[in-house]
């Protein structure tokens, strides 16, 4: 079993992937995979994330969800930014 501080550290890195430019997501995910424990559940999770979100041919490729928002420096939340501009 992975010690809790290590698991939190790895999850913290994983949940920061959407804030990267889409062209850096794949390399960053590969680095994250290299430090992940090699358990059956982790490998299944990694395979799922790769197939669904990380590769260019995935269901939701990185260009759809990972991007650096340059237009609005007030927020890093895409939905909040959209609604702020939509409502104005």
Jmol script that loads the backbone (N, CA, C; Angstrom):
load data "model"
ATOM      1  N   UNK A   1       0.839  -1.182   0.000  1.00  0.00           N
ATOM      2  CA  UNK A   1       0.000   0.000   0.000  1.00  0.00           C
ATOM      3  C   UNK A   1       0.882   1.244   0.000  1.00  0.00           C
ATOM      4  N   UNK A   2       0.419   2.284  -0.690  1.00  0.00           N
ATOM      5  CA  UNK A   2       1.160   3.537  -0.789  1.00  0.00           C
ATOM      6  C   UNK A   2       0.922   4.360   0.472  1.00  0.00           C
ATOM      7  N   UNK A   3       1.990   4.845   1.110  1.00  0.00           N
ATOM      8  CA  UNK A   3       1.797   5.711   2.279  1.00  0.00           C
ATOM      9  C   UNK A   3       0.977   6.950   1.897  1.00  0.00           C
ATOM     10  N   UNK A   4       0.136   7.403   2.798  1.00  0.00           N
ATOM     11  CA  UNK A   4      -0.785   8.511   2.529  1.00  0.00           C
ATOM     12  C   UNK A   4      -0.068   9.774   2.033  1.00  0.00           C
ATOM     13  N   UNK A   5       1.031  10.235   2.648  1.00  0.00           N
ATOM     14  CA  UNK A   5       1.675  11.450   2.119  1.00  0.00           C
ATOM     15  C   UNK A   5       2.116  11.285   0.653  1.00  0.00           C
ATOM     16  N   UNK A   6       2.618  10.106   0.280  1.00  0.00           N
ATOM     17  CA  UNK A   6       3.019   9.890  -1.108  1.00  0.00           C
ATOM     18  C   UNK A   6       1.814   9.886  -2.035  1.00  0.00           C
ATOM     19  N   UNK A   7       0.726   9.280  -1.599  1.00  0.00           N
ATOM     20  CA  UNK A   7      -0.485   9.245  -2.404  1.00  0.00           C
ATOM     21  C   UNK A   7      -1.034  10.651  -2.605  1.00  0.00           C
ATOM     22  N   UNK A   8      -1.081  11.442  -1.561  1.00  0.00           N
ATOM     23  CA  UNK A   8      -1.565  12.815  -1.656  1.00  0.00           C
ATOM     24  C   UNK A   8      -0.679  13.625  -2.595  1.00  0.00           C
ATOM     25  N   UNK A   9       0.621  13.449  -2.499  1.00  0.00           N
ATOM     26  CA  UNK A   9       1.555  14.151  -3.378  1.00  0.00           C
ATOM     27  C   UNK A   9       1.284  13.804  -4.834  1.00  0.00           C
ATOM     28  N   UNK A  10       1.114  12.522  -5.127  1.00  0.00           N
ATOM     29  CA  UNK A  10       0.882  12.085  -6.513  1.00  0.00           C
ATOM     30  C   UNK A  10      -0.477  12.564  -7.024  1.00  0.00           C
ATOM     31  N   UNK A  11      -1.494  12.500  -6.194  1.00  0.00           N
ATOM     32  CA  UNK A  11      -2.803  13.000  -6.603  1.00  0.00           C
ATOM     33  C   UNK A  11      -2.779  14.503  -6.823  1.00  0.00           C
ATOM     34  N   UNK A  12      -2.029  15.196  -5.998  1.00  0.00           N
ATOM     35  CA  UNK A  12      -1.887  16.637  -6.157  1.00  0.00           C
ATOM     36  C   UNK A  12      -1.301  16.961  -7.530  1.00  0.00           C
ATOM     37  N   UNK A  13      -0.293  16.227  -7.936  1.00  0.00           N
ATOM     38  CA  UNK A  13       0.302  16.421  -9.265  1.00  0.00           C
ATOM     39  C   UNK A  13      -0.716  16.072 -10.349  1.00  0.00           C
ATOM     40  N   UNK A  14      -1.405  14.949 -10.181  1.00  0.00           N
ATOM     41  CA  UNK A  14      -2.388  14.509 -11.178  1.00  0.00           C
ATOM     42  C   UNK A  14      -3.469  15.565 -11.408  1.00  0.00           C
ATOM     43  N   UNK A  15      -3.992  16.152 -10.331  1.00  0.00           N
ATOM     44  CA  UNK A  15      -5.076  17.116 -10.468  1.00  0.00           C
ATOM     45  C   UNK A  15      -4.611  18.476 -10.978  1.00  0.00           C
ATOM     46  N   UNK A  16      -3.316  18.661 -11.157  1.00  0.00           N
ATOM     47  CA  UNK A  16      -2.800  19.902 -11.748  1.00  0.00           C
ATOM     48  C   UNK A  16      -2.632  19.791 -13.259  1.00  0.00           C
ATOM     49  N   UNK A  17      -2.822  18.605 -13.824  1.00  0.00           N
ATOM     50  CA  UNK A  17      -2.667  18.426 -15.271  1.00  0.00           C
ATOM     51  C   UNK A  17      -3.544  19.366 -16.101  1.00  0.00           C
ATOM     52  N   UNK A  18      -4.790  19.656 -15.707  1.00  0.00           N
ATOM     53  CA  UNK A  18      -5.609  20.562 -16.529  1.00  0.00           C
ATOM     54  C   UNK A  18      -5.057  21.980 -16.653  1.00  0.00           C
ATOM     55  N   UNK A  19      -4.149  22.356 -15.756  1.00  0.00           N
ATOM     56  CA  UNK A  19      -3.604  23.706 -15.796  1.00  0.00           C
ATOM     57  C   UNK A  19      -2.372  23.820 -16.680  1.00  0.00           C
ATOM     58  N   UNK A  20      -1.960  22.715 -17.276  1.00  0.00           N
ATOM     59  CA  UNK A  20      -0.831  22.733 -18.201  1.00  0.00           C
ATOM     60  C   UNK A  20      -1.322  23.041 -19.604  1.00  0.00           C
ATOM     61  N   UNK A  21      -0.440  23.575 -20.445  1.00  0.00           N
ATOM     62  CA  UNK A  21      -0.805  23.663 -21.860  1.00  0.00           C
ATOM     63  C   UNK A  21      -1.028  22.251 -22.404  1.00  0.00           C
ATOM     64  N   UNK A  22      -1.953  22.087 -23.317  1.00  0.00           N
ATOM     65  CA  UNK A  22      -2.342  20.749 -23.785  1.00  0.00           C
ATOM     66  C   UNK A  22      -1.178  19.964 -24.378  1.00  0.00           C
ATOM     67  N   UNK A  23      -0.202  20.653 -24.959  1.00  0.00           N
ATOM     68  CA  UNK A  23       0.931  19.933 -25.558  1.00  0.00           C
ATOM     69  C   UNK A  23       1.915  19.393 -24.520  1.00  0.00           C
ATOM     70  N   UNK A  24       1.755  19.735 -23.259  1.00  0.00           N
ATOM     71  CA  UNK A  24       2.650  19.247 -22.201  1.00  0.00           C
ATOM     72  C   UNK A  24       2.016  18.171 -21.331  1.00  0.00           C
ATOM     73  N   UNK A  25       0.742  17.907 -21.525  1.00  0.00           N
ATOM     74  CA  UNK A  25       0.030  16.947 -20.682  1.00  0.00           C
ATOM     75  C   UNK A  25       0.613  15.544 -20.822  1.00  0.00           C
ATOM     76  N   UNK A  26       0.850  15.086 -22.040  1.00  0.00           N
ATOM     77  CA  UNK A  26       1.349  13.727 -22.272  1.00  0.00           C
ATOM     78  C   UNK A  26       2.672  13.473 -21.579  1.00  0.00           C
ATOM     79  N   UNK A  27       3.632  14.370 -21.760  1.00  0.00           N
ATOM     80  CA  UNK A  27       4.940  14.203 -21.132  1.00  0.00           C
ATOM     81  C   UNK A  27       4.842  14.251 -19.610  1.00  0.00           C
ATOM     82  N   UNK A  28       4.016  15.144 -19.107  1.00  0.00           N
ATOM     83  CA  UNK A  28       3.850  15.250 -17.653  1.00  0.00           C
ATOM     84  C   UNK A  28       3.186  14.008 -17.084  1.00  0.00           C
ATOM     85  N   UNK A  29       2.218  13.461 -17.808  1.00  0.00           N
ATOM     86  CA  UNK A  29       1.564  12.244 -17.343  1.00  0.00           C
ATOM     87  C   UNK A  29       2.540  11.077 -17.347  1.00  0.00           C
ATOM     88  N   UNK A  30       3.405  11.004 -18.350  1.00  0.00           N
ATOM     89  CA  UNK A  30       4.433   9.952 -18.405  1.00  0.00           C
ATOM     90  C   UNK A  30       5.350  10.055 -17.186  1.00  0.00           C
ATOM     91  N   UNK A  31       5.743  11.272 -16.833  1.00  0.00           N
ATOM     92  CA  UNK A  31       6.583  11.456 -15.636  1.00  0.00           C
ATOM     93  C   UNK A  31       5.846  11.009 -14.380  1.00  0.00           C
ATOM     94  N   UNK A  32       4.575  11.353 -14.298  1.00  0.00           N
ATOM     95  CA  UNK A  32       3.773  10.947 -13.145  1.00  0.00           C
ATOM     96  C   UNK A  32       3.653   9.427 -13.088  1.00  0.00           C
ATOM     97  N   UNK A  33       3.473   8.784 -14.226  1.00  0.00           N
ATOM     98  CA  UNK A  33       3.397   7.321 -14.273  1.00  0.00           C
ATOM     99  C   UNK A  33       4.695   6.686 -13.781  1.00  0.00           C
ATOM    100  N   UNK A  34       5.812   7.331 -14.060  1.00  0.00           N
ATOM    101  CA  UNK A  34       7.104   6.747 -13.673  1.00  0.00           C
ATOM    102  C   UNK A  34       7.286   6.690 -12.161  1.00  0.00           C
ATOM    103  N   UNK A  35       6.601   7.566 -11.416  1.00  0.00           N
ATOM    104  CA  UNK A  35       6.742   7.537  -9.955  1.00  0.00           C
ATOM    105  C   UNK A  35       5.557   6.838  -9.275  1.00  0.00           C
ATOM    106  N   UNK A  36       4.594   6.385 -10.086  1.00  0.00           N
ATOM    107  CA  UNK A  36       3.416   5.710  -9.519  1.00  0.00           C
ATOM    108  C   UNK A  36       3.759   4.285  -9.101  1.00  0.00           C
ATOM    109  N   UNK A  37       3.149   3.800  -8.048  1.00  0.00           N
ATOM    110  CA  UNK A  37       3.363   2.411  -7.655  1.00  0.00           C
ATOM    111  C   UNK A  37       2.792   1.478  -8.719  1.00  0.00           C
ATOM    112  N   UNK A  38       3.376   0.316  -8.856  1.00  0.00           N
ATOM    113  CA  UNK A  38       2.984  -0.633  -9.901  1.00  0.00           C
ATOM    114  C   UNK A  38       2.010  -1.676  -9.362  1.00  0.00           C
ATOM    115  N   UNK A  39       0.877  -1.223  -8.872  1.00  0.00           N
ATOM    116  CA  UNK A  39      -0.161  -2.144  -8.413  1.00  0.00           C
ATOM    117  C   UNK A  39      -1.187  -2.328  -9.525  1.00  0.00           C
ATOM    118  N   UNK A  40      -1.979  -3.362  -9.447  1.00  0.00           N
ATOM    119  CA  UNK A  40      -2.978  -3.649 -10.477  1.00  0.00           C
ATOM    120  C   UNK A  40      -3.969  -2.497 -10.614  1.00  0.00           C
ATOM    121  N   UNK A  41      -4.454  -1.983  -9.506  1.00  0.00           N
ATOM    122  CA  UNK A  41      -5.438  -0.890  -9.543  1.00  0.00           C
ATOM    123  C   UNK A  41      -4.848   0.380 -10.149  1.00  0.00           C
ATOM    124  N   UNK A  42      -3.626   0.704  -9.795  1.00  0.00           N
ATOM    125  CA  UNK A  42      -2.974   1.907 -10.336  1.00  0.00           C
ATOM    126  C   UNK A  42      -2.760   1.749 -11.836  1.00  0.00           C
ATOM    127  N   UNK A  43      -2.325   0.589 -12.274  1.00  0.00           N
ATOM    128  CA  UNK A  43      -2.105   0.343 -13.704  1.00  0.00           C
ATOM    129  C   UNK A  43      -3.422   0.444 -14.473  1.00  0.00           C
ATOM    130  N   UNK A  44      -4.505  -0.079 -13.913  1.00  0.00           N
ATOM    131  CA  UNK A  44      -5.825   0.044 -14.545  1.00  0.00           C
ATOM    132  C   UNK A  44      -6.240   1.513 -14.645  1.00  0.00           C
ATOM    133  N   UNK A  45      -6.006   2.267 -13.590  1.00  0.00           N
ATOM    134  CA  UNK A  45      -6.343   3.690 -13.583  1.00  0.00           C
ATOM    135  C   UNK A  45      -5.528   4.443 -14.637  1.00  0.00           C
ATOM    136  N   UNK A  46      -4.234   4.179 -14.695  1.00  0.00           N
ATOM    137  CA  UNK A  46      -3.359   4.830 -15.672  1.00  0.00           C
ATOM    138  C   UNK A  46      -3.809   4.512 -17.091  1.00  0.00           C
ATOM    139  N   UNK A  47      -4.116   3.253 -17.359  1.00  0.00           N
ATOM    140  CA  UNK A  47      -4.585   2.861 -18.692  1.00  0.00           C
ATOM    141  C   UNK A  47      -5.877   3.587 -19.061  1.00  0.00           C
ATOM    142  N   UNK A  48      -6.787   3.680 -18.100  1.00  0.00           N
ATOM    143  CA  UNK A  48      -8.050   4.376 -18.345  1.00  0.00           C
ATOM    144  C   UNK A  48      -7.803   5.850 -18.669  1.00  0.00           C
ATOM    145  N   UNK A  49      -7.003   6.515 -17.864  1.00  0.00           N
ATOM    146  CA  UNK A  49      -6.723   7.942 -18.077  1.00  0.00           C
ATOM    147  C   UNK A  49      -6.041   8.150 -19.426  1.00  0.00           C
ATOM    148  N   UNK A  50      -5.083   7.293 -19.761  1.00  0.00           N
ATOM    149  CA  UNK A  50      -4.420   7.403 -21.065  1.00  0.00           C
ATOM    150  C   UNK A  50      -5.423   7.268 -22.207  1.00  0.00           C
ATOM    151  N   UNK A  51      -6.251   6.247 -22.151  1.00  0.00           N
ATOM    152  CA  UNK A  51      -7.208   5.989 -23.228  1.00  0.00           C
ATOM    153  C   UNK A  51      -8.297   7.053 -23.328  1.00  0.00           C
ATOM    154  N   UNK A  52      -8.715   7.589 -22.218  1.00  0.00           N
ATOM    155  CA  UNK A  52      -9.833   8.529 -22.221  1.00  0.00           C
ATOM    156  C   UNK A  52      -9.422   9.993 -22.327  1.00  0.00           C
ATOM    157  N   UNK A  53      -8.224  10.356 -21.816  1.00  0.00           N
ATOM    158  CA  UNK A  53      -7.902  11.773 -21.687  1.00  0.00           C
ATOM    159  C   UNK A  53      -6.538  12.234 -22.191  1.00  0.00           C
ATOM    160  N   UNK A  54      -5.543  11.385 -22.272  1.00  0.00           N
ATOM    161  CA  UNK A  54      -4.185  11.879 -22.480  1.00  0.00           C
ATOM    162  C   UNK A  54      -3.710  11.792 -23.928  1.00  0.00           C
ATOM    163  N   UNK A  55      -3.995  10.701 -24.607  1.00  0.00           N
ATOM    164  CA  UNK A  55      -3.483  10.548 -25.975  1.00  0.00           C
ATOM    165  C   UNK A  55      -4.276  11.423 -26.947  1.00  0.00           C
ATOM    166  N   UNK A  56      -3.677  11.698 -28.096  1.00  0.00           N
ATOM    167  CA  UNK A  56      -4.332  12.547 -29.095  1.00  0.00           C
ATOM    168  C   UNK A  56      -5.594  11.903 -29.656  1.00  0.00           C
ATOM    169  N   UNK A  57      -5.650  10.585 -29.661  1.00  0.00           N
ATOM    170  CA  UNK A  57      -6.817   9.866 -30.184  1.00  0.00           C
ATOM    171  C   UNK A  57      -7.784   9.443 -29.084  1.00  0.00           C
ATOM    172  N   UNK A  58      -7.654  10.009 -27.902  1.00  0.00           N
ATOM    173  CA  UNK A  58      -8.519   9.632 -26.784  1.00  0.00           C
ATOM    174  C   UNK A  58      -9.920  10.227 -26.964  1.00  0.00           C
ATOM    175  N   UNK A  59     -10.825   9.796 -26.120  1.00  0.00           N
ATOM    176  CA  UNK A  59     -12.204  10.284 -26.177  1.00  0.00           C
ATOM    177  C   UNK A  59     -12.254  11.797 -25.923  1.00  0.00           C
ATOM    178  N   UNK A  60     -11.517  12.236 -24.926  1.00  0.00           N
ATOM    179  CA  UNK A  60     -11.433  13.654 -24.587  1.00  0.00           C
ATOM    180  C   UNK A  60      -9.966  14.071 -24.606  1.00  0.00           C
ATOM    181  N   UNK A  61      -9.414  14.389 -25.769  1.00  0.00           N
ATOM    182  CA  UNK A  61      -7.989  14.721 -25.850  1.00  0.00           C
ATOM    183  C   UNK A  61      -7.651  15.991 -25.062  1.00  0.00           C
ATOM    184  N   UNK A  62      -6.388  16.154 -24.720  1.00  0.00           N
ATOM    185  CA  UNK A  62      -5.993  17.279 -23.871  1.00  0.00           C
ATOM    186  C   UNK A  62      -6.378  18.658 -24.402  1.00  0.00           C
ATOM    187  N   UNK A  63      -6.446  18.835 -25.720  1.00  0.00           N
ATOM    188  CA  UNK A  63      -6.781  20.169 -26.221  1.00  0.00           C
ATOM    189  C   UNK A  63      -8.199  20.599 -25.831  1.00  0.00           C
ATOM    190  N   UNK A  64      -9.046  19.639 -25.425  1.00  0.00           N
ATOM    191  CA  UNK A  64     -10.396  19.981 -24.975  1.00  0.00           C
ATOM    192  C   UNK A  64     -10.447  20.442 -23.520  1.00  0.00           C
ATOM    193  N   UNK A  65      -9.561  19.941 -22.687  1.00  0.00           N
ATOM    194  CA  UNK A  65      -9.697  20.217 -21.258  1.00  0.00           C
ATOM    195  C   UNK A  65      -8.464  20.813 -20.602  1.00  0.00           C
ATOM    196  N   UNK A  66      -7.333  20.781 -21.249  1.00  0.00           N
ATOM    197  CA  UNK A  66      -6.105  21.315 -20.633  1.00  0.00           C
ATOM    198  C   UNK A  66      -5.652  22.532 -21.412  1.00  0.00           C
ATOM    199  N   UNK A  67      -5.698  23.650 -20.769  1.00  0.00           N
ATOM    200  CA  UNK A  67      -5.220  24.850 -21.434  1.00  0.00           C
ATOM    201  C   UNK A  67      -4.949  25.934 -20.420  1.00  0.00           C
ATOM    202  N   UNK A  68      -4.017  26.731 -20.775  1.00  0.00           N
ATOM    203  CA  UNK A  68      -3.681  27.878 -19.942  1.00  0.00           C
ATOM    204  C   UNK A  68      -4.568  29.036 -20.396  1.00  0.00           C
ATOM    205  N   UNK A  69      -5.372  29.551 -19.497  1.00  0.00           N
ATOM    206  CA  UNK A  69      -6.259  30.651 -19.835  1.00  0.00           C
ATOM    207  C   UNK A  69      -5.484  31.950 -19.776  1.00  0.00           C
ATOM    208  N   UNK A  70      -5.265  32.534 -20.939  1.00  0.00           N
ATOM    209  CA  UNK A  70      -4.483  33.767 -21.012  1.00  0.00           C
ATOM    210  C   UNK A  70      -5.365  35.001 -21.061  1.00  0.00           C
ATOM    211  N   UNK A  71      -6.638  34.832 -21.424  1.00  0.00           N
ATOM    212  CA  UNK A  71      -7.521  35.975 -21.603  1.00  0.00           C
ATOM    213  C   UNK A  71      -7.950  36.619 -20.295  1.00  0.00           C
ATOM    214  N   UNK A  72      -8.114  35.817 -19.277  1.00  0.00           N
ATOM    215  CA  UNK A  72      -8.662  36.320 -18.021  1.00  0.00           C
ATOM    216  C   UNK A  72      -7.714  35.993 -16.877  1.00  0.00           C
ATOM    217  N   UNK A  73      -7.033  36.980 -16.392  1.00  0.00           N
ATOM    218  CA  UNK A  73      -6.073  36.745 -15.315  1.00  0.00           C
ATOM    219  C   UNK A  73      -6.744  36.700 -13.943  1.00  0.00           C
ATOM    220  N   UNK A  74      -8.050  36.983 -13.877  1.00  0.00           N
ATOM    221  CA  UNK A  74      -8.739  36.999 -12.590  1.00  0.00           C
ATOM    222  C   UNK A  74      -9.107  35.612 -12.085  1.00  0.00           C
ATOM    223  N   UNK A  75      -9.171  34.619 -12.964  1.00  0.00           N
ATOM    224  CA  UNK A  75      -9.593  33.296 -12.543  1.00  0.00           C
ATOM    225  C   UNK A  75      -8.893  32.221 -13.355  1.00  0.00           C
ATOM    226  N   UNK A  76      -8.726  31.057 -12.756  1.00  0.00           N
ATOM    227  CA  UNK A  76      -8.206  29.906 -13.494  1.00  0.00           C
ATOM    228  C   UNK A  76      -9.315  28.885 -13.716  1.00  0.00           C
ATOM    229  N   UNK A  77     -10.521  29.231 -13.310  1.00  0.00           N
ATOM    230  CA  UNK A  77     -11.668  28.356 -13.472  1.00  0.00           C
ATOM    231  C   UNK A  77     -12.341  28.675 -14.803  1.00  0.00           C
ATOM    232  N   UNK A  78     -12.301  27.720 -15.738  1.00  0.00           N
ATOM    233  CA  UNK A  78     -12.837  27.940 -17.069  1.00  0.00           C
ATOM    234  C   UNK A  78     -14.320  28.269 -17.073  1.00  0.00           C
ATOM    235  N   UNK A  79     -15.108  27.534 -16.286  1.00  0.00           N
ATOM    236  CA  UNK A  79     -16.556  27.789 -16.236  1.00  0.00           C
ATOM    237  C   UNK A  79     -16.849  29.165 -15.661  1.00  0.00           C
ATOM    238  N   UNK A  80     -16.146  29.530 -14.615  1.00  0.00           N
ATOM    239  CA  UNK A  80     -16.344  30.848 -14.015  1.00  0.00           C
ATOM    240  C   UNK A  80     -15.987  31.952 -15.007  1.00  0.00           C
ATOM    241  N   UNK A  81     -14.890  31.773 -15.719  1.00  0.00           N
ATOM    242  CA  UNK A  81     -14.467  32.750 -16.713  1.00  0.00           C
ATOM    243  C   UNK A  81     -15.501  32.882 -17.820  1.00  0.00           C
ATOM    244  N   UNK A  82     -16.009  31.738 -18.303  1.00  0.00           N
ATOM    245  CA  UNK A  82     -17.029  31.753 -19.354  1.00  0.00           C
ATOM    246  C   UNK A  82     -18.261  32.531 -18.909  1.00  0.00           C
ATOM    247  N   UNK A  83     -18.762  32.215 -17.716  1.00  0.00           N
ATOM    248  CA  UNK A  83     -19.975  32.865 -17.238  1.00  0.00           C
ATOM    249  C   UNK A  83     -19.755  34.353 -16.964  1.00  0.00           C
ATOM    250  N   UNK A  84     -18.585  34.722 -16.516  1.00  0.00           N
ATOM    251  CA  UNK A  84     -18.299  36.141 -16.277  1.00  0.00           C
ATOM    252  C   UNK A  84     -18.387  36.931 -17.572  1.00  0.00           C
ATOM    253  N   UNK A  85     -17.879  36.360 -18.665  1.00  0.00           N
ATOM    254  CA  UNK A  85     -17.936  37.050 -19.947  1.00  0.00           C
ATOM    255  C   UNK A  85     -19.296  36.924 -20.599  1.00  0.00           C
ATOM    256  N   UNK A  86     -19.960  35.814 -20.406  1.00  0.00           N
ATOM    257  CA  UNK A  86     -21.280  35.568 -20.994  1.00  0.00           C
ATOM    258  C   UNK A  86     -22.324  36.490 -20.380  1.00  0.00           C
ATOM    259  N   UNK A  87     -22.245  36.706 -19.081  1.00  0.00           N
ATOM    260  CA  UNK A  87     -23.224  37.525 -18.378  1.00  0.00           C
ATOM    261  C   UNK A  87     -22.988  39.026 -18.539  1.00  0.00           C
ATOM    262  N   UNK A  88     -21.828  39.409 -19.028  1.00  0.00           N
ATOM    263  CA  UNK A  88     -21.554  40.848 -19.127  1.00  0.00           C
ATOM    264  C   UNK A  88     -21.978  41.442 -20.443  1.00  0.00           C
TER     265      UNK A  88
END
end "model"
wireframe off; spacefill off
backbone 0.3
color backbone group
